[in-house]
Amino acid sequence: MPITVRVDTSNVYNVIIGEGLLEQSGALIKDAAPGASRVMIISDSNVWPIYGRRLEESLSSEGYRVYHHVLEAGEASKSMKSYAGILSKLAENNFGRRDIIAALGGGMIGDISGFAGATYMRGIRYIQIPTTLLSAVDSSVGGKTAIDLPEGKNLAGAFHQPSLVICDTETLETLSFDTFRDGCAEVIKYALIGDSDMFDNLLEVMVEDHVEEIIAACVSMKRDIVSEDEFDTGRRAILNMGHTFGHAIEKLSGLEVTHGQAVAIGMNIAARAACRKGFCDELVPYLVERISRRYSLPTETKFSAGEIAEAAASDKKADADSISIIVPTGVGSCRIEKIRMEELEGWCE
Ligand SMILES: NC(=O)c1ccc[n+]([C@@H]2O[C@H](COP(=O)([O-])OP(=O)(O)OC[C@H]3O[C@@H](n4cnc5c(N)ncnc54)[C@H](O)[C@@H]3O)[C@@H](O)[C@H]2O)c1
């Protein structure tokens, strides 16, 4: 039986998680977003050949006119050029305000499709169909949409909630080991910031052994955080646990260190610093290191504290003289700590 999580934001929608949902997606979309006649599937060059036809057939069987637009796989496609291409494709095919975009892919596809949905004709509905663990537990829920600019990641974007999220867990079976592991870092992040039982569980069994329940637990946690702070002005920042240091390491490595690996190192840095500074006891960094190793994620980096601090200071979340760090206060609890820029290096060891 699929699991449904209801998200109560400015737009109320369901996240449906289960095996084999792609085949039912036409009917699910018709129910959640009635009144459309056209659907534009946006996907990437890895995902489309494996799953495109299943989605297309399910939509056609419900009477939709189905179009598709496939981007080259990889973060480089989350660009202004691809975004403009999507808008043109919608316009050329006479998409109207009641028509729909379906984002079939990982976070790259979800983010750019959502941004096209937020802006085409001042906003049309879109459906997230996440096919990576990261997009299932994180990016498909919460309505943050974006593209990258040459000057930095996610610099142009909008808040635009999807009308439905369909997470077919069967699609995760074709992910590479590295991409699945990147998603595991985000799962660990949820456990660390807010769910000690999940953390203990992740030390006992592996994510893949009960993936639907894990995704549902992460989505429920994100739902709670996002419903409290939809527009990211307060508590939503806790979702950045490990990310300030992680983004810095990703950037310093020229993206050689993947996002999930960098987030794992970032969580280890945050836990070690939190312990040194008296926010938690030494069990926390010990357990964060243990869980990272269990999921084949790194805990250390070759970059110095000074290099990480400098790269983090140029992060967009930094303002002139202070930066917010998410600090674990235990396993399953955390707080937002605003620190002065000159203190940052002491947090990066
Ligand atoms: N909007 C948000 O709240 C939010 C949150 C976190 C991350 N993000 C964004 O998400 C993006 C990263 O997402 P991602 O890690 O899913 O990366 P991604 O979308 O680039 O996917 C990673 C790789 O996996 C491939 N892939 C996807 N699904 C597959 C499948 N089922 N089988 C085989 N291959 C598959 C893709 O083609 C790609 O090569 C970044 O752009 C990041 O900024 C957004």
The ligand as a Tripos MOL2 file, in Angstrom:
@<TRIPOS>MOLECULE
LIG
   44    48     1     0     0
SMALL
NO_CHARGES

@<TRIPOS>ATOM
      1 N1         14.6220   22.4960   -4.0390 N.am      1 LIG1
      2 C1         15.1880   22.0320   -2.9480 C.2       1 LIG1
      3 O1         14.6550   22.1740   -1.8320 O.2       1 LIG1
      4 C2         16.4930   21.2980   -3.0610 C.ar      1 LIG1
      5 C3         17.0050   20.6180   -1.9540 C.ar      1 LIG1
      6 C4         18.1880   19.8960   -2.1190 C.ar      1 LIG1
      7 C5         18.8130   19.8570   -3.3640 C.ar      1 LIG1
      8 N2         18.2880   20.5390   -4.4190 N.ar      1 LIG1
      9 C6         18.8990   20.5000   -5.7460 C.3       1 LIG1
     10 O2         18.8270   19.1560   -6.2060 O.3       1 LIG1
     11 C7         19.8610   18.9620   -7.1710 C.3       1 LIG1
     12 C8         20.5490   17.6400   -6.8830 C.3       1 LIG1
     13 O3         19.5980   16.6160   -7.0010 O.3       1 LIG1
     14 P1         20.0170   15.1070   -7.3150 P.3       1 LIG1
     15 O4         21.0730   14.6850   -6.3570 O.co2     1 LIG1
     16 O5         18.7650   14.3350   -7.4080 O.co2     1 LIG1
     17 O6         20.7860   15.2440   -8.7100 O.3       1 LIG1
     18 P2         20.3730   15.0320  -10.2280 P.3       1 LIG1
     19 O7         18.9850   15.4030  -10.5060 O.co2     1 LIG1
     20 O8         21.4320   15.6780  -11.0310 O.co2     1 LIG1
     21 O9         20.4990   13.4350  -10.3710 O.3       1 LIG1
     22 C9         21.7380   12.7930  -10.1410 C.3       1 LIG1
     23 C10        22.0650   11.8210  -11.2660 C.3       1 LIG1
     24 O10        21.2170   10.6850  -11.1730 O.3       1 LIG1
     25 C11        20.6000   10.4330  -12.4410 C.3       1 LIG1
     26 N3         19.3130    9.7940  -12.1610 N.ar      1 LIG1
     27 C12        18.2360   10.3700  -11.5980 C.ar      1 LIG1
     28 N4         17.3070    9.4400  -11.3530 N.ar      1 LIG1
     29 C13        17.7990    8.2700  -11.7850 C.ar      1 LIG1
     30 C14        17.2990    6.9370  -11.7830 C.ar      1 LIG1
     31 N5         16.1420    6.6260  -11.2050 N.pl3     1 LIG1
     32 N6         18.0600    5.9660  -12.3240 N.ar      1 LIG1
     33 C15        19.2820    6.2670  -12.8530 C.ar      1 LIG1
     34 N7         19.8200    7.5020  -12.8520 N.ar      1 LIG1
     35 C16        19.0780    8.4720  -12.3200 C.ar      1 LIG1
     36 C17        20.5290   11.7660  -13.1010 C.3       1 LIG1
     37 O11        20.4180   11.6570  -14.5020 O.3       1 LIG1
     38 C18        21.8540   12.3820  -12.6690 C.3       1 LIG1
     39 O12        22.8860   11.9380  -13.4940 O.3       1 LIG1
     40 C19        20.7870   20.1650   -7.0850 C.3       1 LIG1
     41 O13        20.5360   20.9900   -8.1830 O.3       1 LIG1
     42 C20        20.3600   20.8500   -5.7910 C.3       1 LIG1
     43 O14        20.5760   22.2410   -5.8320 O.3       1 LIG1
     44 C21        17.1400   21.2480   -4.2790 C.ar      1 LIG1
@<TRIPOS>BOND
     1     1     2 1
     2     2     3 2
     3     2     4 1
     4     4     5 ar
     5     4    44 ar
     6     5     6 ar
     7     6     7 ar
     8     7     8 ar
     9     8     9 1
    10     8    44 ar
    11     9    10 1
    12     9    42 1
    13    10    11 1
    14    11    12 1
    15    11    40 1
    16    12    13 1
    17    13    14 1
    18    14    15 2
    19    14    16 1
    20    14    17 1
    21    17    18 1
    22    18    19 2
    23    18    20 1
    24    18    21 1
    25    21    22 1
    26    22    23 1
    27    23    24 1
    28    23    38 1
    29    24    25 1
    30    25    26 1
    31    25    36 1
    32    26    27 ar
    33    26    35 ar
    34    27    28 ar
    35    28    29 ar
    36    29    30 ar
    37    29    35 ar
    38    30    31 1
    39    30    32 ar
    40    32    33 ar
    41    33    34 ar
    42    34    35 ar
    43    36    37 1
    44    36    38 1
    45    38    39 1
    46    40    41 1
    47    40    42 1
    48    42    43 1
@<TRIPOS>SUBSTRUCTURE
     1 LIG1         1 GROUP 0 **** ****
